[in-house]
Amino acid sequence: MDRRDLTGLRRTRGYANLFAAATFARVADEMFSVAVVLHVIDKTGSAVVAGITVASVTLPSLITAPLLGGWLDLTGRRRFAMVVDQILAASGLTLLLVFAGTAPNALLPLMGLVVGLTYPLSFGGFTSLIPMIVPEDLLAPANALEATSFNTALIAGPALAGTIVAVANPSTAIIVEIVLTLAALALIVRIPGLNRPPKHDFGSLRAVVVAGLAHLVRTPQLRGATLAAGIGLGGLGLLTVTFPFFAVDHLGADRGAAGYMWAAFAAGSAIGALSMVRLQRLMAPEHVMLLAISSLGIVMLSWPLAQSLPLALILIFSAGLVDGPGLAATFTVRQRYTPERLYGQVMTTAVGLKIGLLALGAAAAGPLLEVVDSGSVILVAAAIQFVAVGAGVVAMRVRAPAALVP
């Protein structure tokens, strides 16, 4: 990314606030799995309750994502939706902060559900706003920075929460998470040009949801990109549980080294997304995405060969480096092949699917580790990347009838 791109984005009205709001909201979201889990365990003494509480945040995305996106496209009230998202997140976190340990344990997942109702908006919702603000000639660098926002949150969120817990306690980490959420809220209300007049193309929420899903399924590039990204992320979901075991069994480190491993991957991905913007201008974005996922799988095959933490971090950083352009290319695919009136529905649906598959991958890691070692699970995760590429290629080549929404 050159200086001219950065200057253009900086001068784009509202973009700086959008980028900052998205990053604050995502850092807060990434803190959740550390701060809230440790807070619930600390107050209830139950890892089961903590796990169910986290699941109550992520699993609703499979259902709510299409509905939220459809509502955005039908009403055009994007600012209202994003404001409500941050208010619900701050409210749910406050409930968990106050009532964990005092209210019945069965109520805690319901409090997590308050956060999860609009959870996809912190990811796909912000991304769908980029074409509303950024001119077309700056979409490529804006998408690269969007990928950097995701990776910054992935690095900073758990690290910030872990540091605060070590210095103070989990309750303080949740308070910081709430502050970040409110900061995102304050920035959102300052972004101009988010709302659009109500759409009259569709008569109901059901109609726009059906149209968006049909467009996603019947457009080869969108269908293949969504399938490949979801399956690949499901493979990475295996690593959420596997990394701590890999650190102990293969690297001779403690389980806390898993945080450094995720940080190395996210740092590599951020650098890869920013340094290879030119690639997206030379190749179709769906091809960039498939190339990135296959390259990630190849580099992941080398991870079990590492016998020390420094070498593992280098290999994991390299994997993130080749994967980085894929995330930015994913945004470009959705923008290029989706009509503006379906941006919200298509993007939040795709994000909801990815979140759901990530959760399934994390759930599958435990049973796998019961029968094979952590290095073998990493090889399985690498193999899933190749399955993702194959599924994406097939899905892109199978020509369905013309997309419902041209």
FIDRENBA-937525 format. One line per field, with one value per residue (C-alpha): residue number from 1; residue in one letter; z, x, y; chain. Coordinates in steps of 0.001 Angstrom, whole numbers, plus 500000, padded with zeros to 6 digits. Example, Ala and Ser with C-alpha at 12.3 -4.5 7.8 and 13.67 -1.06 7.14 Angstrom:
resi <- (1  2)
resn <- (A  S)
c3 <- (507800  507140)
c1 <- (512300  513670)
c2 <- (495500  498940)
chain <- (A  A)
//
This chain:
resi <- (1  2  3  4  5  6  7  8  9  10  11  12  13  14  15  16  17  18  19  20  21  22  23  24  25  26  27  28  29  30  31  32  33  34  35  36  37  38  39  40  41  42  43  44  45  46  47  48  49  50  51  52  53  54  55  56  57  58  59  60  61  62  63  64  65  66  67  68  69  70  71  72  73  74  75  76  77  78  79  80  81  82  83  84  85  86  87  88  89  90  91  92  93  94  95  96  97  98  99  100  101  102  103  104  105  106  107  108  109  110  111  112  113  114  115  116  117  118  119  120  121  122  123  124  125  126  127  128  129  130  131  132  133  134  135  136  137  138  139  140  141  142  143  144  145  146  147  148  149  150  151  152  153  154  155  156  157  158  159  160  161  162  163  164  165  166  167  168  169  170  171  172  173  174  175  176  177  178  179  180  181  182  183  184  185  186  187  188  189  190  191  192  193  194  195  196  197  198  199  200  201  202  203  204  205  206  207  208  209  210  211  212  213  214  215  216  217  218  219  220  221  222  223  224  225  226  227  228  229  230  231  232  233  234  235  236  237  238  239  240  241  242  243  244  245  246  247  248  249  250  251  252  253  254  255  256  257  258  259  260  261  262  263  264  265  266  267  268  269  270  271  272  273  274  275  276  277  278  279  280  281  282  283  284  285  286  287  288  289  290  291  292  293  294  295  296  297  298  299  300  301  302  303  304  305  306  307  308  309  310  311  312  313  314  315  316  317  318  319  320  321  322  323  324  325  326  327  328  329  330  331  332  333  334  335  336  337  338  339  340  341  342  343  344  345  346  347  348  349  350  351  352  353  354  355  356  357  358  359  360  361  362  363  364  365  366  367  368  369  370  371  372  373  374  375  376  377  378  379  380  381  382  383  384  385  386  387  388  389  390  391  392  393  394  395  396  397  398  399  400  401  402  403  404  405  406)
resn <- (M  D  R  R  D  L  T  G  L  R  R  T  R  G  Y  A  N  L  F  A  A  A  T  F  A  R  V  A  D  E  M  F  S  V  A  V  V  L  H  V  I  D  K  T  G  S  A  V  V  A  G  I  T  V  A  S  V  T  L  P  S  L  I  T  A  P  L  L  G  G  W  L  D  L  T  G  R  R  R  F  A  M  V  V  D  Q  I  L  A  A  S  G  L  T  L  L  L  V  F  A  G  T  A  P  N  A  L  L  P  L  M  G  L  V  V  G  L  T  Y  P  L  S  F  G  G  F  T  S  L  I  P  M  I  V  P  E  D  L  L  A  P  A  N  A  L  E  A  T  S  F  N  T  A  L  I  A  G  P  A  L  A  G  T  I  V  A  V  A  N  P  S  T  A  I  I  V  E  I  V  L  T  L  A  A  L  A  L  I  V  R  I  P  G  L  N  R  P  P  K  H  D  F  G  S  L  R  A  V  V  V  A  G  L  A  H  L  V  R  T  P  Q  L  R  G  A  T  L  A  A  G  I  G  L  G  G  L  G  L  L  T  V  T  F  P  F  F  A  V  D  H  L  G  A  D  R  G  A  A  G  Y  M  W  A  A  F  A  A  G  S  A  I  G  A  L  S  M  V  R  L  Q  R  L  M  A  P  E  H  V  M  L  L  A  I  S  S  L  G  I  V  M  L  S  W  P  L  A  Q  S  L  P  L  A  L  I  L  I  F  S  A  G  L  V  D  G  P  G  L  A  A  T  F  T  V  R  Q  R  Y  T  P  E  R  L  Y  G  Q  V  M  T  T  A  V  G  L  K  I  G  L  L  A  L  G  A  A  A  A  G  P  L  L  E  V  V  D  S  G  S  V  I  L  V  A  A  A  I  Q  F  V  A  V  G  A  G  V  V  A  M  R  V  R  A  P  A  A  L  V  P)
c3 <- (500000  498958  500588  497987  498999  502677  501953  499897  502627  505323  503320  502713  504915  507740  506922  509866  512325  510631  510805  514440  515472  513777  515375  518891  518596  517358  520024  522597  520936  520930  524647  525372  525182  527795  530051  530284  530469  533336  535054  534907  536110  538897  540056  539509  539609  536561  533234  531803  532560  531051  527886  527480  528037  525225  522961  523606  522021  518871  517892  517330  514410  512208  512497  513171  510489  507473  509315  510400  506933  505355  507753  506916  503203  503579  505821  505054  508768  509059  511758  513970  513594  514466  517445  518762  518298  520550  523116  523362  523657  526456  528205  528053  529340  532193  533144  533193  535186  537856  538117  537542  540874  542322  539808  539067  536688  534212  533598  532506  528981  528570  529412  526837  524351  524732  523331  520649  519136  516891  517082  513271  512880  514554  511723  508521  509437  509515  506333  504519  505325  503446  499958  501441  502313  500246  496492  494194  493329  497037  497836  497478  500102  502298  502203  503074  506081  506966  507095  509278  511621  512074  512685  515051  517124  517056  518428  520814  522232  523978  524846  526446  528374  529554  530686  532626  534281  535289  536693  538182  537741  535143  536266  535360  531928  531331  532377  529775  527206  527991  527644  524201  523138  524220  522407  519217  519816  520163  516854  514984  515678  514093  510756  508005  505125  506616  506220  502926  501949  502546  499734  497807  495791  498362  500189  503413  505475  504328  500695  501106  503100  500446  497684  499444  500164  496610  495237  497483  496438  492731  492092  491443  492783  495974  496495  496042  498112  500985  500991  500806  503502  505845  505520  505872  509005  510387  510048  511865  514579  515484  516504  519256  521489  519857  520191  523991  523735  520832  522879  525723  523797  520856  521811  525482  526333  528667  527479  527607  524531  522515  522770  521134  518390  517554  517710  515235  512825  513049  512640  509540  508138  508708  506959  504114  503565  503456  501418  498664  497685  494178  493850  494129  491240  489037  489775  490260  494021  494129  492656  495198  497949  496755  496280  499834  501406  499535  500455  504082  504008  502523  505179  507980  507018  508320  511789  513403  512333  514725  517939  519574  520177  518182  515088  515455  515691  512478  510621  511981  511050  507514  507284  508301  505735  502816  504222  504675  501080  501231  503858  501982  498756  500479  501114  497477  496194  498235  497126  493442  492965  495248  494308  496745  497961  499231  500746  504357  503888  501896  504025  507417  506225  505054  508357  510356  508457  509128  512849  513053  511270  513444  516511  515067  514445  518009  519301  517204  518502  521916  520604  518085  520783  522666  519881  518180  519252  518692  515737  513936  514605  512980  509929  509863  510001  507099  505087  505632  503857  500733  501069  501297  498073  496267  497423  496391  492921  492332  493614  491323  488255  488756  486879  488378  486666  486612  489982  491229  491649  488609)
c1 <- (500000  501511  501300  498846  496310  496682  496343  493225  491625  492559  490857  487739  485027  484097  486582  488929  486024  484720  488104  488635  485114  485425  488808  487674  484557  486550  489237  486441  484926  488276  488700  485474  486886  489520  487901  484393  485489  487880  485335  482603  484982  486191  482648  480980  483864  482366  484165  480990  478979  481761  481769  477999  478076  480599  478574  475485  477346  478615  476007  473076  475046  473981  470372  470663  473245  470893  468100  470335  471775  468342  467034  469979  469275  465512  465488  468817  469145  472754  473713  470810  471770  475418  474462  472099  474839  477238  474531  473557  477207  477866  474605  475296  478822  477526  474994  477702  479999  477366  475427  477984  478277  475104  472392  471599  474167  471436  470816  474371  473990  470911  473082  475592  472744  472204  475716  475241  471992  473814  477298  477822  477484  480847  482408  480387  478335  481308  482700  479412  479729  483016  481461  479040  481938  484995  485194  485675  489308  490225  488366  491458  493559  490462  489901  493537  493178  489941  491869  494430  491625  490595  494159  494908  491910  492997  496407  495443  492177  493381  496744  495075  492599  495316  497560  494763  493777  497415  497831  494345  491458  488924  486327  488671  489221  485460  485271  487934  485972  482866  484847  486125  482582  481303  484215  483156  479603  480777  482662  479770  477430  480012  480241  478317  476454  475717  471957  470189  466551  464365  464525  461338  462822  461538  458240  459318  462265  461571  461795  465178  466577  465443  466826  470171  470558  469551  472063  474783  474047  473497  476474  479464  482156  480255  479228  482760  484405  481958  482332  486127  486479  484051  485650  489138  488156  486647  490100  491673  489056  490820  493842  492017  492210  495217  497771  498127  498747  501155  503113  503588  503953  506100  507764  508588  506817  503908  500341  500402  502642  499482  498821  502172  501372  498087  499821  502473  499798  497786  500882  501915  498409  498275  501610  500614  497329  499011  502079  500244  497563  499058  498245  494542  494835  496519  494329  490636  489917  488454  491703  493770  491640  492046  495787  496092  494188  496209  499473  498363  497778  501222  503027  500948  502331  505709  504495  504801  508468  509270  510960  511276  508958  511017  511039  507333  506612  508572  506664  503314  504164  504977  501621  499859  501901  500638  497107  496793  495833  493044  491022  491221  490309  487265  485911  486536  484670  481593  481703  482307  479610  476901  474476  474488  470963  472097  475472  474374  472480  475192  478110  476571  475311  478791  480304  477676  478513  482228  481662  479527  482103  484885  482900  482401  486135  486904  484353  485891  489412  488765  487647  490500  493080  491736  492846  495829  498563  498482  500878  498500  495574  497558  498051  494292  493768  496200  494408  491112  492608  493097  489552  488381  490195  488802  485276  485660  486930  484112  481502  482790  482761  479287  477155  473729  471050  471723  471838  468437  469551  471596)
c2 <- (500000  503327  506742  507998  505338  506188  509898  509288  507216  509717  512465  510378  511862  509520  506752  507365  507162  504012  502283  503286  502264  498869  498221  499221  497058  494061  494384  494336  491252  489449  490215  488344  484819  485689  488282  486839  483209  483903  486164  483508  480786  483063  483836  480439  477954  476218  475895  474376  477520  479641  477547  477693  481449  481906  479604  481714  484641  482917  480334  482750  484224  481320  482520  486237  487094  486759  488565  491448  491854  491731  494363  496627  496379  496738  499800  501468  502353  501300  503795  502709  499042  499627  501801  499122  496519  498401  499187  495515  494484  496970  495999  492264  492718  494868  492194  489525  491790  492485  489237  486464  484689  486221  485288  481608  480118  479217  482930  483728  482285  484478  487478  486303  486059  489812  490294  487642  488909  491393  489849  489574  493336  493944  491957  491891  494939  497292  495746  496352  500073  500518  500909  503440  505756  504832  505607  502642  503420  503179  499952  497748  499596  500033  496273  495672  497961  496168  492901  494672  495755  492133  491013  493899  492860  489230  490228  493009  491660  488491  490081  493107  490982  488596  491428  493140  489853  489265  492777  493216  490745  489535  492078  494921  493377  493374  497018  497880  495857  497913  501160  500117  499237  502644  504318  502527  503737  507342  507104  505490  508404  510729  508874  510702  509135  505711  505690  505178  505704  502632  500094  499430  496566  494079  494101  492418  491221  487690  488784  490474  487539  485088  487309  487714  484003  483150  485649  484228  480651  481310  483597  481281  483605  484395  480795  479475  482211  481781  478007  478104  480762  478989  475554  477024  478903  475713  474163  477102  476641  473393  475449  477352  474277  472611  475423  475158  471400  471894  474426  471920  468651  469764  473015  472563  475810  476510  476757  480529  480437  479820  483553  484302  481804  483523  486891  485676  484440  487655  489847  487928  488178  491930  492473  490176  492013  495428  494491  492613  495102  495128  491418  492200  494616  492012  488989  488324  488490  484979  483638  485566  484072  480469  480978  482349  479433  476810  478567  478631  474870  474243  476285  474739  471317  472497  473462  470004  469939  472788  471679  475097  478026  480579  478355  477645  481370  481999  479272  480452  484063  482859  481132  484330  486246  484138  484042  487823  488728  486144  487991  491284  489470  487973  491473  492402  489345  490250  493872  493133  490525  491906  494687  497581  496878  493452  494397  494033  490774  488981  490146  489440  486047  485086  486232  484335  481145  481609  482217  479084  476907  478328  477277  473784  473477  474478  471956  469167  469784  468216  464800  464771  465434  462429  460084  461810  464199  467947  467803  465465  467783  470595  468368  467796  471562  471966  469281  471091  474126  472024  470681  474295  475224  472186  472942  476578  475708  473235  475675  478422  476186  474766  477238  477758  479855  483579  485280  486325  489942  491101)
chain <- (A  A  A  A  A  A  A  A  A  A  A  A  A  A  A  A  A  A  A  A  A  A  A  A  A  A  A  A  A  A  A  A  A  A  A  A  A  A  A  A  A  A  A  A  A  A  A  A  A  A  A  A  A  A  A  A  A  A  A  A  A  A  A  A  A  A  A  A  A  A  A  A  A  A  A  A  A  A  A  A  A  A  A  A  A  A  A  A  A  A  A  A  A  A  A  A  A  A  A  A  A  A  A  A  A  A  A  A  A  A  A  A  A  A  A  A  A  A  A  A  A  A  A  A  A  A  A  A  A  A  A  A  A  A  A  A  A  A  A  A  A  A  A  A  A  A  A  A  A  A  A  A  A  A  A  A  A  A  A  A  A  A  A  A  A  A  A  A  A  A  A  A  A  A  A  A  A  A  A  A  A  A  A  A  A  A  A  A  A  A  A  A  A  A  A  A  A  A  A  A  A  A  A  A  A  A  A  A  A  A  A  A  A  A  A  A  A  A  A  A  A  A  A  A  A  A  A  A  A  A  A  A  A  A  A  A  A  A  A  A  A  A  A  A  A  A  A  A  A  A  A  A  A  A  A  A  A  A  A  A  A  A  A  A  A  A  A  A  A  A  A  A  A  A  A  A  A  A  A  A  A  A  A  A  A  A  A  A  A  A  A  A  A  A  A  A  A  A  A  A  A  A  A  A  A  A  A  A  A  A  A  A  A  A  A  A  A  A  A  A  A  A  A  A  A  A  A  A  A  A  A  A  A  A  A  A  A  A  A  A  A  A  A  A  A  A  A  A  A  A  A  A  A  A  A  A  A  A  A  A  A  A  A  A  A  A  A  A  A  A  A  A  A  A  A  A  A  A  A  A  A  A  A  A  A  A  A  A  A  A  A  A  A  A  A  A  A  A  A  A  A  A  A  A  A  A)
//
